[in-house]
Amino acid sequence: AEAYRIGLVNRVVPAAQLMSEAREMMKTILGNGPLAVALCIEAIDRGLEMSLDEGLILEANHFGLLAATEDMREGMRAFLEKRTPAFKGK
């Protein structure tokens, strides 16, 4: 509850519900563009070993990579058209 109060986590659930909640969260994450998810995971992994400035540079570089992808364009189109995006991992 303290971690939630200070913003460290976005949800607190009883232990008995942990796995079902984790699965639901996983479905939400995996519903996003696969390239973006992969780069987010990489940024988290690498970011643990970096300073804040280095992490911000990594994030900017990843954003630059994603900006040139078909998935980024599809995501923006889908948002504007109020529909679910059809990501292709390209």
DSSP file (Angstrom, degrees, kcal/mol; ACC not computed):
  #  RESIDUE AA STRUCTURE BP1 BP2  ACC     N-H-->O    O-->H-N    N-H-->O    O-->H-N    TCO  KAPPA ALPHA  PHI   PSI    X-CA   Y-CA   Z-CA
    1    1 A A     >        0   0    0      0, 0.0     4,-2.4     0, 0.0     5,-0.1   0.000 360.0 360.0 360.0 -36.7    0.0    0.0    0.0
    2    2 A E  H  >  +     0   0    0      2,-0.2     4,-2.1     1,-0.2     6,-0.2   0.910 360.0  53.5 -65.3 -41.8    2.9    2.4    0.7
    3    3 A A  H  4>S+     0   0    0      1,-0.2     5,-2.5     2,-0.2     6,-1.1   0.880 111.2  47.1 -60.9 -37.5    4.4    1.7   -2.7
    4    4 A Y  H >45S+     0   0    0      4,-0.2     3,-1.3     3,-0.2    -1,-0.2   0.921 108.8  54.6 -67.7 -44.5    1.1    2.6   -4.3
    5    5 A R  H 3<5S+     0   0    0     -4,-2.4    -2,-0.2     1,-0.3    -1,-0.2   0.863 112.1  42.8 -59.3 -38.1    0.8    5.8   -2.2
    6    6 A I  T 3<5S-     0   0    0     -4,-2.1    -1,-0.3    -5,-0.1    -2,-0.2   0.396 118.2-109.1 -93.0   4.3    4.2    7.1   -3.3
    7    7 A G  T < 5S+     0   0    0     -3,-1.3    -3,-0.2    -4,-0.3    -2,-0.1   0.629  82.3 124.5  84.3  13.9    3.6    6.1   -6.9
    8    8 A L  S   <S+     0   0    0     -5,-2.5     2,-0.3    -6,-0.2    -4,-0.2   0.821  80.4  23.2 -75.3 -31.3    6.1    3.3   -7.1
    9    9 A V        -     0   0    0     -6,-1.1    -2,-0.2     1,-0.0    -1,-0.1  -0.920  65.9-145.2-129.8 157.7    3.4    0.9   -8.3
   10   10 A N  S    S+     0   0    0     -2,-0.3     2,-0.3     1,-0.2    -6,-0.0   0.438  82.0  27.8-103.8   0.4    0.1    1.5  -10.1
   11   11 A R        -     0   0    0      2,-0.0     2,-0.4     0, 0.0    -1,-0.2  -0.972  55.2-161.7-159.3 143.2   -1.9   -1.3   -8.5
   12   12 A V        +     0   0    0     -2,-0.3    -3,-0.0    -3,-0.1     0, 0.0  -0.999  20.7 175.0-126.3 129.5   -2.0   -3.3   -5.3
   13   13 A V        -     0   0    0     -2,-0.4     5,-0.1     2,-0.0    -2,-0.0  -0.927  37.8 -92.2-131.7 155.9   -3.9   -6.6   -5.3
   14   14 A P    >>  -     0   0    0      0, 0.0     3,-1.8     0, 0.0     4,-0.5  -0.341  42.0-112.2 -62.1 150.1   -4.3   -9.4   -2.7
   15   15 A A  G >4 S+     0   0    0      1,-0.3     3,-1.2     2,-0.2     4,-0.4   0.840 116.3  60.8 -53.9 -37.1   -1.8  -12.2   -3.1
   16   16 A A  G 34 S+     0   0    0      1,-0.3    -1,-0.3     2,-0.1     4,-0.2   0.742 109.3  42.4 -65.3 -22.2   -4.5  -14.6   -4.2
   17   17 A Q  G <> S+     0   0    0     -3,-1.8     4,-2.5     1,-0.1     5,-0.3   0.418  85.6 101.2-101.2  -0.4   -5.2  -12.4   -7.3
   18   18 A L  H <X S+     0   0    0     -3,-1.2     4,-2.6    -4,-0.5     5,-0.2   0.907  82.5  43.3 -56.6 -51.3   -1.6  -11.7   -8.1
   19   19 A M  H  > S+     0   0    0     -4,-0.4     4,-2.3     1,-0.2    -1,-0.2   0.898 114.8  48.7 -66.5 -40.4   -1.1  -14.1  -11.0
   20   20 A S  H  > S+     0   0    0     -4,-0.2     4,-1.9     2,-0.2    -1,-0.2   0.907 114.2  46.8 -66.9 -38.7   -4.5  -13.3  -12.7
   21   21 A E  H  X S+     0   0    0     -4,-2.5     4,-2.4     2,-0.2    -2,-0.2   0.897 111.2  51.9 -66.5 -40.2   -3.8   -9.6  -12.4
   22   22 A A  H  X S+     0   0    0     -4,-2.6     4,-2.4    -5,-0.3    -2,-0.2   0.896 108.9  50.8 -63.4 -39.9   -0.3  -10.1  -13.8
   23   23 A R  H  X S+     0   0    0     -4,-2.3     4,-2.3     2,-0.2    -1,-0.2   0.905 109.9  49.7 -64.2 -41.3   -1.7  -12.0  -16.8
   24   24 A E  H  X S+     0   0    0     -4,-1.9     4,-1.9     2,-0.2    -2,-0.2   0.910 111.5  48.6 -63.7 -41.5   -4.2   -9.2  -17.5
   25   25 A M  H  X S+     0   0    0     -4,-2.4     4,-2.4     1,-0.2    -2,-0.2   0.899 109.5  53.0 -64.6 -39.9   -1.4   -6.7  -17.3
   26   26 A M  H  X S+     0   0    0     -4,-2.4     4,-3.0     1,-0.2    -2,-0.2   0.902 106.5  52.7 -61.9 -41.8    0.7   -8.8  -19.7
   27   27 A K  H  X S+     0   0    0     -4,-2.3     4,-0.9     1,-0.2    -1,-0.2   0.903 109.7  49.3 -60.7 -41.1   -2.2   -9.0  -22.2
   28   28 A T  H >< S+     0   0    0     -4,-1.9     3,-0.5     2,-0.2     4,-0.2   0.934 113.2  45.8 -63.2 -46.6   -2.5   -5.2  -22.1
   29   29 A I  H >< S+     0   0    0     -4,-2.4     3,-1.8     1,-0.2    -2,-0.2   0.931 111.8  50.8 -62.9 -46.1    1.3   -4.8  -22.7
   30   30 A L  H 3< S+     0   0    0     -4,-3.0    -1,-0.2     1,-0.3    -2,-0.2   0.644  97.3  69.7 -70.6 -13.3    1.4   -7.4  -25.5
   31   31 A G  T << S+     0   0    0     -4,-0.9    -1,-0.3    -3,-0.5    56,-0.2   0.563  88.4  83.6 -77.1  -8.4   -1.5   -5.6  -27.2
   32   32 A N  S <  S-     0   0    0     -3,-1.8    -3,-0.0    -4,-0.2     5,-0.0  -0.349 104.2 -63.5 -86.4 173.2    0.9   -2.7  -28.0
   33   33 A G     >  -     0   0    0      1,-0.1     4,-2.5    -2,-0.1     5,-0.2  -0.345  42.9-136.5 -60.1 131.4    3.3   -2.6  -30.9
   34   34 A P  H  > S+     0   0    0      0, 0.0     4,-2.3     0, 0.0     5,-0.2   0.837 102.8  52.3 -62.2 -33.8    5.9   -5.4  -30.6
   35   35 A L  H  > S+     0   0    0      2,-0.2     4,-2.3     1,-0.2     5,-0.2   0.930 111.5  46.4 -67.3 -43.5    8.8   -3.1  -31.6
   36   36 A A  H  > S+     0   0    0      2,-0.2     4,-2.2     1,-0.2    -1,-0.2   0.909 112.7  49.7 -64.7 -42.1    7.8   -0.6  -29.0
   37   37 A V  H  X S+     0   0    0     -4,-2.5     4,-2.5     2,-0.2    -1,-0.2   0.927 110.9  50.0 -62.4 -44.6    7.4   -3.3  -26.3
   38   38 A A  H  X S+     0   0    0     -4,-2.3     4,-2.3     1,-0.2    -2,-0.2   0.911 112.4  46.5 -61.6 -42.9   10.8   -4.8  -27.2
   39   39 A L  H  X S+     0   0    0     -4,-2.3     4,-2.6     2,-0.2    -1,-0.2   0.848 110.6  53.3 -70.7 -32.2   12.5   -1.4  -27.0
   40   40 A C  H  X S+     0   0    0     -4,-2.2     4,-2.4     2,-0.2    -2,-0.2   0.929 109.6  48.1 -64.3 -44.3   10.8   -0.6  -23.7
   41   41 A I  H  X S+     0   0    0     -4,-2.5     4,-2.6     1,-0.2    -2,-0.2   0.922 112.6  48.9 -62.0 -43.4   12.0   -3.9  -22.2
   42   42 A E  H  X S+     0   0    0     -4,-2.3     4,-3.2     1,-0.2     5,-0.3   0.921 110.4  50.9 -61.4 -43.4   15.6   -3.1  -23.5
   43   43 A A  H  X S+     0   0    0     -4,-2.6     4,-2.5     1,-0.2    -2,-0.2   0.891 111.1  48.3 -62.9 -39.3   15.4    0.4  -22.0
   44   44 A I  H  X S+     0   0    0     -4,-2.4     4,-1.1     2,-0.2    -2,-0.2   0.949 114.6  45.4 -64.7 -48.3   14.3   -1.0  -18.6
   45   45 A D  H  < S+     0   0    0     -4,-2.6     3,-0.5     1,-0.2     4,-0.3   0.948 121.5  36.8 -60.6 -50.4   17.1   -3.6  -18.6
   46   46 A R  H >< S+     0   0    0     -4,-3.2     3,-1.6     1,-0.2    -1,-0.2   0.845 108.8  65.0 -72.4 -33.0   19.8   -1.2  -19.8
   47   47 A G  H >< S+     0   0    0     -4,-2.5     3,-1.5    -5,-0.3    -1,-0.2   0.751  87.0  69.8 -63.7 -24.7   18.5    1.7  -17.8
   48   48 A L  T 3< S+     0   0    0     -4,-1.1    -1,-0.3    -3,-0.5    -2,-0.2   0.762 104.3  43.0 -63.4 -23.2   19.2   -0.1  -14.5
   49   49 A E  T <  S+     0   0    0     -3,-1.6    -1,-0.3    -4,-0.3     2,-0.3   0.275 105.8  82.2-104.1   8.7   22.9    0.4  -15.2
   50   50 A M  S <  S-     0   0    0     -3,-1.5     2,-0.1    -4,-0.1    -3,-0.0  -0.732  76.1-113.1-117.2 160.3   22.7    4.0  -16.4
   51   51 A S     >  -     0   0    0     -2,-0.3     4,-2.4     1,-0.1     5,-0.2  -0.373  42.7-102.6 -75.5 168.2   22.6    7.5  -15.0
   52   52 A L  H  > S+     0   0    0      1,-0.2     4,-2.4     2,-0.2     5,-0.2   0.924 123.5  51.3 -59.8 -44.9   19.4    9.5  -15.6
   53   53 A D  H  > S+     0   0    0      1,-0.2     4,-1.9     2,-0.2    -1,-0.2   0.914 110.9  47.4 -60.4 -43.6   21.0   11.5  -18.4
   54   54 A E  H  > S+     0   0    0      1,-0.2     4,-2.4     2,-0.2    -1,-0.2   0.896 111.4  51.9 -64.0 -39.8   22.2    8.3  -20.1
   55   55 A G  H  X S+     0   0    0     -4,-2.4     4,-2.5     1,-0.2    -2,-0.2   0.883 107.9  51.0 -64.4 -39.0   18.7    6.8  -19.8
   56   56 A L  H  X S+     0   0    0     -4,-2.4     4,-2.2     2,-0.2    -1,-0.2   0.873 109.9  50.2 -66.9 -36.4   17.1    9.9  -21.3
   57   57 A I  H  X S+     0   0    0     -4,-1.9     4,-2.5     2,-0.2    -2,-0.2   0.922 110.7  49.6 -65.6 -43.8   19.5    9.7  -24.2
   58   58 A L  H  X S+     0   0    0     -4,-2.4     4,-2.6     1,-0.2    -2,-0.2   0.925 110.7  50.3 -59.7 -45.0   18.6    6.0  -24.7
   59   59 A E  H  X S+     0   0    0     -4,-2.5     4,-2.5     1,-0.2    -1,-0.2   0.914 110.6  49.0 -60.5 -43.7   14.9    6.8  -24.6
   60   60 A A  H  X S+     0   0    0     -4,-2.2     4,-2.2     2,-0.2    -1,-0.2   0.898 111.2  50.3 -63.5 -40.4   15.3    9.6  -27.2
   61   61 A N  H  X S+     0   0    0     -4,-2.5     4,-2.1     2,-0.2    -2,-0.2   0.915 110.9  48.7 -63.7 -42.6   17.3    7.2  -29.4
   62   62 A H  H  X S+     0   0    0     -4,-2.6     4,-2.5     2,-0.2    -2,-0.2   0.908 109.6  52.1 -64.4 -40.9   14.6    4.5  -29.1
   63   63 A F  H  X S+     0   0    0     -4,-2.5     4,-2.3     1,-0.2    -1,-0.2   0.918 108.2  52.2 -60.8 -41.9   11.9    7.0  -29.9
   64   64 A G  H  X S+     0   0    0     -4,-2.2     4,-0.6     1,-0.2    -1,-0.2   0.898 109.7  48.9 -60.5 -41.2   13.8    8.1  -33.0
   65   65 A L  H >< S+     0   0    0     -4,-2.1     3,-0.8     1,-0.2    -2,-0.2   0.922 113.8  45.9 -63.1 -44.0   14.0    4.4  -34.1
   66   66 A L  H >< S+     0   0    0     -4,-2.5     3,-2.0     1,-0.2     6,-0.4   0.821  99.7  68.7 -70.5 -30.7   10.3    3.9  -33.6
   67   67 A A  H 3< S+     0   0    0     -4,-2.3    -1,-0.2     1,-0.3    -2,-0.2   0.759  98.5  52.4 -61.4 -23.9    9.3    7.1  -35.3
   68   68 A A  T << S+     0   0    0     -3,-0.8    -1,-0.3    -4,-0.6     2,-0.2   0.307  92.1 103.3 -94.2   9.2   10.4    5.7  -38.6
   69   69 A T  S <> S-     0   0    0     -3,-2.0     4,-1.6     1,-0.1     5,-0.1  -0.575  74.5-129.7 -97.2 155.8    8.4    2.4  -38.3
   70   70 A E  H  > S+     0   0    0     20,-1.4     4,-2.8    -2,-0.2     5,-0.2   0.868 110.1  60.3 -62.8 -37.1    5.2    1.4  -40.0
   71   71 A D  H  > S+     0   0    0      1,-0.2     4,-2.8     2,-0.2    -1,-0.2   0.882 101.9  51.9 -61.1 -38.5    3.8    0.4  -36.5
   72   72 A M  H  > S+     0   0    0     -6,-0.4     4,-2.2     2,-0.2    -1,-0.2   0.939 112.2  45.6 -63.6 -45.8    4.2    4.0  -35.3
   73   73 A R  H  X S+     0   0    0     -4,-1.6     4,-2.6     1,-0.2    -2,-0.2   0.910 113.4  50.1 -63.7 -41.1    2.3    5.3  -38.3
   74   74 A E  H  X S+     0   0    0     -4,-2.8     4,-2.9     1,-0.2     5,-0.2   0.913 109.6  51.2 -63.4 -42.8   -0.4    2.7  -37.8
   75   75 A G  H  X S+     0   0    0     -4,-2.8     4,-2.1     2,-0.2    -1,-0.2   0.906 112.0  46.1 -61.3 -42.3   -0.7    3.5  -34.1
   76   76 A M  H  X S+     0   0    0     -4,-2.2     4,-2.4     2,-0.2    -2,-0.2   0.914 113.8  48.4 -67.9 -42.4   -1.2    7.2  -34.8
   77   77 A R  H  X S+     0   0    0     -4,-2.6     4,-2.4     1,-0.2    -2,-0.2   0.938 111.7  49.7 -61.4 -46.2   -3.7    6.5  -37.6
   78   78 A A  H  <>S+     0   0    0     -4,-2.9     5,-2.6     1,-0.2     4,-0.4   0.897 110.2  51.0 -61.0 -40.7   -5.6    4.1  -35.4
   79   79 A F  H ><5S+     0   0    0     -4,-2.1     3,-1.1    -5,-0.2    -1,-0.2   0.947 112.6  45.1 -61.4 -48.4   -5.7    6.7  -32.6
   80   80 A L  H 3<5S+     0   0    0     -4,-2.4    -2,-0.2     1,-0.3    -1,-0.2   0.841 116.5  46.1 -65.3 -32.9   -7.0    9.4  -34.9
   81   81 A E  T 3<5S-     0   0    0     -4,-2.4    -1,-0.3    -5,-0.2    -2,-0.2   0.400 110.1-124.7 -89.9   2.5   -9.6    7.0  -36.4
   82   82 A K  T < 5 +     0   0    0     -3,-1.1     2,-0.3    -4,-0.4    -3,-0.2   0.920  69.0 119.5  54.4  50.5  -10.6    5.7  -32.9
   83   83 A R  S   <S-     0   0    0     -5,-2.6    -1,-0.2    -6,-0.1    -2,-0.1  -0.890  73.1 -88.0-136.3 167.2   -9.9    2.1  -33.8
   84   84 A T        -     0   0    0     -2,-0.3     2,-0.0    -3,-0.1    -9,-0.0  -0.621  49.5-118.5 -76.2 130.7   -7.6   -0.7  -32.5
   85   85 A P        -     0   0    0      0, 0.0     2,-0.7     0, 0.0   -10,-0.1  -0.357  10.4-142.3 -70.6 151.3   -4.3   -0.6  -34.3
   86   86 A A        -     0   0    0    -12,-0.1     2,-0.1   -15,-0.1   -12,-0.0  -0.799  25.0-164.2-111.8  85.2   -3.1   -3.6  -36.3
   87   87 A F        -     0   0    0     -2,-0.7   -16,-0.0   -56,-0.2   -15,-0.0  -0.434  16.7-176.3 -74.1 144.4    0.6   -3.7  -35.6
   88   88 A K        -     0   0    0     -2,-0.1    -1,-0.1     0, 0.0   -55,-0.0   0.397  45.9-111.7-119.0  -2.7    2.9   -5.8  -37.8
   89   89 A G              0   0    0      1,-0.0    -2,-0.1   -20,-0.0   -56,-0.0   0.813 360.0 360.0  74.0  28.7    6.2   -5.4  -36.1
   90   90 A K              0   0    0    -21,-0.0   -20,-1.4     0, 0.0    -3,-0.0   0.339 360.0 360.0-125.8 360.0    7.6   -3.3  -39.0
